[in-house]
Amino acid sequence: MVRDTSLEAYKDLLDNDLINLSQGKVLSALISFKGFPTDKELSEFSGIPINVVTPRRGELEGLGLVENIGKKVCSVTGRKAHHWKVSESYDFESVKSKKISSKVVRKKCVFCQGKGYL
C-alpha cells in the first residue's frame, strides 16, 4: 500500500524541480514496490533499464530520499545485493540545498579551442 504522504512528497519534489524525470520514475517505482527491492528487482518491476535505475537511485540516496537497509538475496540474480527503501521523512530544505550544491560547474577547455569542457 502506497502511503498518501509518500505520494505528496514525490509530487512536491517534482513540482519544485528538486528531482528530474528519471529520478522521479525510479522513486515512483520504489514507492509502488511492495517490500524493499534491490536495484535489479526494481528494474524488473518497473521496466526501467538497470543502467538507469542504479545511478538514479544513487542520486536519490545522495539527496537523502532513499536509504540502504542492508543486503539480501536478490530474487532476480540469486546473489546478495543491497536493498532500498524510501526514507521515512525528508527535510525539504536539505534536499533543496543538496540539489543546488551538487550542480556541476563546467569550464571550457583551453586546449581544444573551446570545443570541449573540463
Backbone bond lengths (Angstrom), bond angles and torsions (degrees), N, CA, C in turn:
res aa  C-N    CA-C-N  psi(-1)  N-CA   C-N-CA  omega(-1)  CA-C   N-CA-C  phi
1 M - - - 1.450 - - 1.522 109.14 -
2 V 1.294 116.83 127.16 1.452 122.05 179.63 1.522 108.89 -84.25
3 R 1.311 115.21 128.47 1.458 119.43 179.66 1.524 110.14 -74.55
4 D 1.334 115.75 141.72 1.468 121.00 177.13 1.517 111.33 -58.89
5 T 1.323 116.22 -37.19 1.470 119.57 -178.20 1.524 111.12 -66.19
6 S 1.341 117.50 -35.01 1.465 120.48 177.24 1.515 110.43 -64.43
7 L 1.321 116.51 -42.09 1.462 120.22 179.52 1.524 111.49 -66.92
8 E 1.329 116.88 -39.51 1.465 120.53 177.63 1.524 110.44 -63.81
9 A 1.323 116.89 -43.53 1.465 121.31 179.90 1.525 110.02 -63.04
10 Y 1.317 116.49 -43.53 1.466 121.98 178.27 1.525 110.47 -58.98
11 K 1.321 117.51 -45.44 1.464 122.40 179.24 1.530 110.53 -63.48
12 D 1.334 117.63 -43.00 1.470 121.41 177.36 1.516 111.41 -58.18
13 L 1.334 116.56 -44.17 1.463 120.72 -178.29 1.521 111.14 -63.33
14 L 1.323 116.97 -43.64 1.468 120.42 179.29 1.530 111.45 -68.59
15 D 1.328 116.40 -44.98 1.467 120.92 -178.28 1.518 112.59 -61.57
16 N 1.319 116.72 -31.07 1.463 121.14 -177.83 1.525 112.63 -98.72
17 D 1.330 116.75 13.87 1.467 122.78 178.28 1.524 113.26 54.18
18 L 1.329 116.97 34.74 1.458 120.23 178.05 1.523 111.73 -88.81
19 I 1.321 116.46 -18.20 1.461 121.19 171.24 1.514 107.77 -133.49
20 N 1.336 116.03 151.56 1.458 119.09 179.08 1.534 110.28 -89.25
21 L 1.295 116.78 178.12 1.462 121.36 -174.86 1.530 112.21 -62.47
22 S 1.336 117.49 -42.61 1.470 120.30 179.17 1.522 111.04 -63.27
23 Q 1.324 116.34 -43.55 1.457 119.97 177.05 1.527 109.84 -62.76
24 G 1.320 116.41 -39.51 1.461 121.72 179.10 1.516 112.01 -62.19
25 K 1.329 117.67 -40.57 1.463 121.13 178.85 1.528 110.89 -64.42
26 V 1.326 116.45 -42.59 1.463 120.17 179.50 1.523 110.07 -67.06
27 L 1.322 117.18 -43.41 1.466 120.65 178.85 1.526 110.94 -63.57
28 S 1.308 116.92 -40.86 1.463 121.31 178.42 1.529 110.87 -62.10
29 A 1.328 116.50 -42.97 1.465 120.47 178.67 1.527 110.57 -64.18
30 L 1.328 116.74 -39.77 1.460 120.74 179.07 1.525 111.24 -65.74
31 I 1.332 116.58 -39.09 1.468 121.22 176.89 1.530 110.21 -63.63
32 S 1.329 116.95 -39.10 1.468 122.14 -176.07 1.527 114.02 -79.26
33 F 1.317 117.50 -22.87 1.467 122.25 -176.77 1.523 109.76 -67.31
34 K 1.328 116.48 134.54 1.464 120.47 176.43 1.528 107.60 -86.76
35 G 1.309 116.19 107.93 1.459 120.73 -177.32 1.518 110.70 110.75
36 F 1.330 114.78 -160.38 1.453 121.33 -175.40 1.529 108.88 -122.62
37 P 1.326 118.12 99.34 1.464 121.26 -172.03 1.522 114.46 -81.71
38 T 1.322 114.50 157.62 1.458 121.35 164.85 1.535 106.31 -82.08
39 D 1.324 117.09 170.89 1.466 119.52 177.54 1.531 111.08 -58.56
40 K 1.329 116.52 -42.56 1.471 120.48 -177.79 1.532 111.26 -66.87
41 E 1.335 116.95 -40.90 1.462 120.14 176.93 1.525 110.59 -62.95
42 L 1.326 116.44 -40.18 1.464 121.29 178.63 1.523 110.49 -64.98
43 S 1.327 116.42 -39.51 1.461 121.45 177.67 1.526 110.86 -63.07
44 E 1.318 116.60 -47.24 1.470 121.27 179.59 1.529 111.22 -63.84
45 F 1.315 117.17 -42.28 1.464 122.88 -179.15 1.526 111.60 -63.98
46 S 1.325 116.03 -43.52 1.464 120.68 -172.26 1.522 114.04 -91.84
47 G 1.324 116.78 -21.27 1.463 119.80 -174.38 1.526 112.32 81.77
48 I 1.323 117.44 5.59 1.465 122.24 177.72 1.528 107.07 -85.70
49 P 1.335 118.29 129.30 1.473 120.01 -178.57 1.532 111.81 -56.61
50 I 1.338 115.83 145.81 1.459 121.62 -178.23 1.521 111.57 -58.83
51 N 1.348 117.28 -33.08 1.464 119.57 -179.42 1.528 112.16 -74.35
52 V 1.322 117.75 -4.10 1.466 122.58 171.52 1.528 109.28 -102.50
53 V 1.325 116.23 -41.37 1.475 120.68 -177.73 1.527 111.47 -60.03
54 T 1.322 117.07 -51.20 1.462 120.80 -172.31 1.531 113.47 -60.19
55 P 1.340 119.47 -51.04 1.472 117.11 179.83 1.530 113.70 -68.16
56 R 1.339 117.58 -36.40 1.470 119.63 179.52 1.521 110.29 -67.49
57 R 1.342 118.08 -39.77 1.456 121.21 177.07 1.526 109.86 -63.28
58 G 1.334 116.61 -38.71 1.463 120.59 176.79 1.524 111.89 -62.23
59 E 1.321 116.31 -40.22 1.464 120.44 177.39 1.530 110.53 -65.06
60 L 1.319 116.31 -42.14 1.468 120.57 178.79 1.525 110.84 -64.87
61 E 1.321 116.33 -36.24 1.468 120.33 175.91 1.534 109.75 -64.37
62 G 1.317 116.45 -42.15 1.461 121.06 178.26 1.519 113.25 -61.86
63 L 1.331 116.09 -29.66 1.463 121.18 177.85 1.534 112.32 -83.87
64 G 1.334 115.92 -5.38 1.467 119.75 179.69 1.521 113.78 83.32
65 L 1.332 117.12 16.34 1.458 121.02 -177.88 1.525 113.06 -94.04
66 V 1.338 116.19 -19.75 1.458 122.24 -177.77 1.529 107.61 -130.06
67 E 1.332 116.04 141.50 1.466 121.10 -179.46 1.526 111.10 -122.42
68 N 1.329 115.26 140.79 1.452 122.44 172.66 1.522 106.48 -81.45
69 I 1.329 117.20 127.69 1.468 118.90 -179.02 1.528 112.22 -117.12
70 G 1.320 116.99 24.85 1.458 120.96 175.18 1.511 113.07 114.06
71 K 1.324 114.62 -167.67 1.462 121.01 -179.21 1.521 110.18 -113.53
72 K 1.331 114.49 149.86 1.465 121.39 173.13 1.519 107.12 -150.26
73 V 1.302 116.43 170.06 1.453 120.16 176.17 1.528 107.97 -77.76
74 C 1.311 115.84 123.93 1.465 121.92 -179.97 1.529 109.25 -71.70
75 S 1.319 116.56 131.90 1.468 120.58 -179.33 1.526 112.47 -70.96
76 V 1.326 117.51 -15.87 1.467 121.43 -179.39 1.527 110.82 -91.65
77 T 1.339 116.51 -48.55 1.467 120.30 -174.46 1.526 113.41 -94.31
78 G 1.340 117.21 -22.00 1.454 120.60 -176.35 1.527 113.12 78.38
79 R 1.322 116.95 4.68 1.468 122.22 179.68 1.516 110.34 -106.64
80 K 1.330 115.33 159.10 1.462 119.16 174.60 1.518 108.98 -70.01
81 A 1.324 115.48 136.64 1.468 121.16 179.42 1.519 108.70 -152.08
82 H 1.315 115.31 157.27 1.466 119.96 176.93 1.521 109.77 -67.03
83 H 1.312 115.65 145.68 1.456 119.19 173.93 1.514 109.03 -122.62
84 W 1.326 115.65 158.56 1.457 122.81 -163.37 1.514 112.57 -130.23
85 K 1.326 114.46 155.99 1.455 120.05 172.83 1.521 108.60 -143.61
86 V 1.319 115.10 158.69 1.457 121.10 174.46 1.520 107.08 -72.76
87 S 1.320 117.52 134.66 1.462 121.50 178.91 1.517 109.66 -57.49
88 E 1.317 115.75 140.73 1.468 120.89 -179.56 1.522 111.40 -60.77
89 S 1.305 115.89 -38.36 1.458 119.31 178.80 1.519 107.87 -146.27
90 Y 1.280 115.09 154.89 1.450 118.87 175.34 1.514 107.69 -138.76
91 D 1.312 114.19 151.35 1.453 121.19 178.36 1.520 107.08 -95.22
92 F 1.332 115.89 110.21 1.461 122.57 -176.30 1.526 111.15 -52.24
93 E 1.321 117.39 -46.03 1.470 121.32 -178.29 1.524 111.30 -66.97
94 S 1.331 116.90 -36.29 1.460 120.70 178.55 1.529 110.52 -65.33
95 V 1.333 116.47 -43.62 1.463 120.58 178.00 1.526 109.41 -62.25
96 K 1.314 116.13 -42.83 1.464 121.29 179.80 1.529 110.70 -60.51
97 S 1.330 117.66 -45.64 1.460 120.37 -178.37 1.526 111.41 -69.02
98 K 1.338 117.74 -36.54 1.467 120.55 177.12 1.516 110.50 -65.60
99 K 1.321 116.90 -40.25 1.459 121.49 -179.61 1.527 110.05 -63.84
100 I 1.325 116.77 -44.73 1.462 121.09 -179.18 1.527 110.59 -66.59
101 S 1.337 117.32 -42.28 1.460 119.88 -177.01 1.522 112.60 -74.59
102 S 1.329 118.21 -16.88 1.464 120.12 -178.63 1.523 113.14 -89.37
103 K 1.327 117.63 -1.64 1.459 119.53 178.56 1.519 109.49 -65.48
104 V 1.318 116.32 133.39 1.450 122.36 -178.35 1.521 109.33 -85.65
105 V 1.306 115.38 131.29 1.458 120.47 175.25 1.516 106.57 -94.83
106 R 1.308 116.00 118.90 1.461 120.78 -178.38 1.517 109.26 -99.04
107 K 1.325 115.04 136.49 1.457 120.68 178.47 1.518 108.57 -115.87
108 K 1.315 116.52 139.44 1.464 120.64 177.74 1.518 110.07 -65.65
109 C 1.297 115.70 142.38 1.460 122.45 179.21 1.528 109.36 -79.89
110 V 1.330 116.31 129.33 1.468 120.36 -179.85 1.523 111.58 -82.34
111 F 1.327 117.84 -17.42 1.456 121.59 -176.50 1.527 113.66 -84.31
112 C 1.323 118.07 -20.60 1.464 119.97 -178.21 1.523 110.90 -113.35
113 Q 1.303 117.03 26.96 1.463 124.18 177.00 1.539 112.42 59.19
114 G 1.333 115.54 36.61 1.454 120.52 174.76 1.505 115.80 78.37
115 K 1.346 118.54 9.65 1.461 120.37 -179.36 1.523 112.42 -84.07
116 G 1.314 116.85 -21.53 1.460 120.56 -178.33 1.502 110.93 -119.27
117 Y 1.319 114.97 -179.85 1.462 121.83 -179.23 1.507 110.05 -127.81
118 L 1.311 115.55 152.23 1.463 121.73 175.28 1.507 108.60 -91.31
